[in-house]
């Protein structure tokens, strides 16, 4: 009897393996795109048929849309803005998503001595106006904005899932972490729908699950590397699975005033947009971490920023800084390992992207 049971189990296992292989073999690639959080969210997934793919993508976009309604600092009715307006000196109960984002942000703020800070809402609004008008914020407005900025002024209570602000007039801005969090959340929804291989891209933030069928990973181009490596004209491509990559920089969001280029990324300590042209790419285990770390490294700069990455388990970073005579490329200790393990040629990358 025992021998017969073992035979049945072996047959069942073999059938399961064959069934799984057939599923992978017939899986097709599907792409979807929608606008959320001020950027295009793109979902690429592999599914056995169009009905499953469309249903999974629809549920993932619904999740992203709900997160946008929670964390947008453009929508006055968002939970984030409602908390900013009501949370001065009294605890406010927050949703699970918003509390998680703020909790992650506060932990990174403490690690970076405030280089990453979601209480910069008033400052970021000043610089949005500066990009529209081409004029620097005046000193009075800048001084006021700095007076209501500081991660120490935001308090969280994990037991009650509440938060409160120390000062009237504080505004929060989670733009440096929200898209990465949304990409992670969308991937989880896709996995719940039975989608094992998927990529979610939100502008410069990308999160991926298992590799596509018959491939070793998702092929992702590292933004800015083609322009920086003028001598060999080569873009760096990485193969990633169950990981995330985020690029932060001022390639599209900046303003030049009196000959100085200011980024949309604001230094919470000075209240000024970062000067010069720079991009930071971070590879991490999750989109939430990669997104926030890319912003933090941008503010910290080369030495302190790369130290932060080296101290973060599973993270690697590449910095590209434009100088008068070309570009300066700097990398964290683990970047070379990541690049060597997953680098692919432009020709192979184009072939993989077409599949």
N, C-alpha and C positions, 0 to 999 in steps of 0.2 A: 504493500500500500504506500509506503514511504517513497519507494522508487517511482511509483506512478505519479505521485504528487509532485515530485521533483521534475519529472518529465513535463507535466502540465505547466509547471511554473516556467520552465525553460522555454517552452513553446509560446507561453503568454508574453514573456520578456522579448523573445525574438519578434513576435507579431507587433509589439509596441514599438520596437526599434524600427521595424520596416514601415509602420504607420507614420512615425515621426519623420523618417527620411522622406516618405512620399509627400508629407505636408510641406517640408522644406523645399522639395523639388518643384512643387506646383505653385509655391508662393510667388506672387507678382508684386511689382513695385507700384506704389500709388503716392501721388503728391497732392497736397492741399495747402492753401494759403488764405489767411485772413488778416485784417488790420486790427491790432489791439495794442494798448499801452504806447501809442504813438509810433509804432513800427510794424513791419510785416512779420507775422508769425508763420513759419513754414513747417509743415509736418510731412515727413517722408516715412512711409511704413511698408512693410511686406505682409501681405495677407493672402489667404487662399482664394478669396473672391472679392468683387467690388462691393457687395452688400456689407460684408464684414468690415472692409476698409472704411467705407463712408460712415458707417455707424460709429466706429471707434474714433475717427477724426472729429465727427460732430460732437461727441461727448467730451473730447479733449479740448476743443475750442470753447465749448460751454464752460468748462472749468476755468480756462484762461480769461474768458469774458467776466466771470464772477470775481476773479482775483483783481481784474482791472477796476471793477466797481468798488472793491474794498480798498485798494492801495493807490489809486490815482490821486495825484495832487492837482490835477487839472479839473476834475469833477467836484464841484462844491458839495455834492451829496455823498461823496465817497466816505467810507468809514474812517479813513485816515484823516480827511479834512474835518469831519465831524468831531473826531477826538481832539485835533489841534485846537478847535474853537471852544470845546467844552471841558477839556482836561486840565485846565490850569488849577492847581492846588486842590484837586479832588480826584479820587480814583474813579476810572471809567472801565467798565467791563468790556473786554475786547474779544473779537472773534478769534478762533484758534489760529487761523492763517495770519492775521495781523500780529498777534502776540508772538508767534514763531519768528516772523520776519524781524520784529523789533528786538526780540531776545537775541537772535543771531547777530544783529547789527550792534547791539550794546556790548556783546562779548568781543567782537572785532574792534570796536571803538576802544575798549579797555586795553586790548593788545597793542594797538597802534597809537596810544596816547591821544586819541581824538582825530587822527588823520582820516579815519573813516567815521562819519558822523551824520546821522539822519536828521539831526535837529537844524540843518542848514537851510531849511525851507525859505526863510526870509531872504537869505543871501542868494539862493538860486533864482528867486523871482527878480531880484535886482539885476542879475546878470542876463536873464532872459530879455529884460527891457534894454539892457546895454547892447545886446546883439541886434535888437530891432532898430535902435536909434543910432548906434555907432558912437555912443557917449558913455564915458565911465560913470559909475554910480558916484554921487556926490558924497563928501565926507560925513555929513550929518546922517544920511540914510545908511551909510556903511557902518558907522559907529552904532547906530540903533540895532542894525541887523546882528552885529557881533555881540551885542549885549543880551540878545535872546537866543544865542547859539551856544551849544556846549552839551555834549552827551551826558555830563553829570547832572544836567537839569531834567533829564528824562528818567523816570523811575518805574520799574516793573515789579510786580508781585506774582510770582509763579503759582503760589497756592490759590490765589483768587482769580488769576488770569486778568488782572487789572493793571492799569498804568495811569500815571499822572505827570503833569508838567509843572515845573517850579515857577515859571514866569508867564504873565499874560502876553499875548501876542506871538508866542512861539508857533512855528509852523514846521511840520515834518516833511521830509522828501526822501522816499525810499527808492528813487530812481536808480541808485547804484547797486541794487540787490533784487528788486522786484521781478525783473524779466528772467533772471536766472532761477528764481524760486518758481515762477510760473512754468518755465520749461521743465523743471523737475516734476512739478505737479501734473503737467500734461503727460509726461512719460508714464507716471504711475497709473493714470487713467487708461492709457493705451495698454499697459500690461494687464490691468484688470479686465480688459476686453479681449484678452488672449493674444495681443500683439507682442511678439518677443523681440522683433527687430524694428527699431524706430529711431528717428532723429527729429528733434524739435529745435528749430532755430528762431531766435528772436533778435534780429539785428546782429549785433556782434556776440551774442550769447548762444551757445549750442550745447545741447545735452543729448547723449545717445545711450541706447540700451544695447542689446546683443548685436553682434555684427550681422550684416546682411547675409543671406544664404550663400554658401560657398566662398565667402570672403573672410579676411582676417580682421576686418574692422571697417568703420566708416571713414572715408577719406575726407579730411577737412583741411582747407587751405589756411595758413596762418597769415592774417591780414597784414599788409604793409611790407612783407619780406621781399617781394619782387622789386619794389622801388628801392629798398635799402641795399640790396645786393646787386648793384648796378654792374659790377665787373662780370658776373656770370649769369645775370638776368634770370635768377632762379627763385621761384616761389617755394617756400617750405610747405610740404603737405604731410599731415600726420594721419596715421590709422588709429582710430580710437574705438573702444568698446566699453560700455558701462562706465562712462566718464563724461567730462564736460570741458569745454574750452570757451574762454571769454576774452574779447579784446576791447580794451578801453582806450580811447584817444580822441583827438580833436580833428580828425580828418574831415568831418562834415559839420561839426558844430563848434564854431569859433568866431571871434570878431577881432579885427585889426583896428587899433585906435592909436593914433600918433606914432605909427611905425612899430607898435608892439602887438604881437599876436597873443590873445587871451583865449584859453580853452573854456568850454562850458563846464568843466570840472573845477569846482571851487575848493580852495584850501580853507578849511574851517577855522584855522588859526589867524590867517591874515584877512580873510574875507574876499580875497582876490582870485580871479580865474587863473589857472596855471599858465605860465608863460612858455612860449616856444612850441615846437611841434614834436609830439612824442606819442608812441603807442605802446601799450602793455598788453601782452597776451599771457594768460594764465591757464594752465591745465590742472584740473582738480577732479576729485571723485564725483562731485555734485555741482550742478549749475549755480546753486545758491552761493556756494563757497567761491567758485571761480569768478562770478560776477562781482561780488563784494571785494575779493582780493585784488582784482584788476584795478578797481577804483582806488583802493587803499595804497597800492604800490605806485600808482600815478602821483598821488599826493606826497608820499614818503620820499620818492626819488630812488635813484639807483642803489646806493649802499644800504640804507635802512629798509628799502622795499625788498631787495633780494634777501636780506637777512630774515625778513618776515616769512618769505616763501620757503626758505631753507628750514625754518622752524615749524612749518606746517606739513604734517604727514600727508604724503601722496601728492603734493603740489609742486609745480615747476613753472617757471616764468621766463619770458623773453622780452627785453626792453629795446625799443628802437627810438633813438633820439636824433633829430635832425640838427646838424651843425652848419656853419657857414660853408664848409667844404665837404659835403656829403653827410653820411649817417654814422652814428656810433651804435653798435649792437652789443648788448650785455645780457648775460643769461645767469640763471640760478644754477646751483650745483647739480640739480637733477635734470635740467633741461637737455643736456647733451645725451643723457641716457634715454629720455623720452624720444628725442629726435632720431637717435640711432636705431631705436627699437621699432619705430613706426614710420620713418621717412620713406616716401615713395617718389618716384620720378614724375615729372609733369605729364609724360606720355601715359604712364600707368594710371595716374590720377584721373586723367580725362577718360580713360577707358572704364575705370571703376564708377565714375560719376554718371556715365551713360547707361549703366546697367540698372 
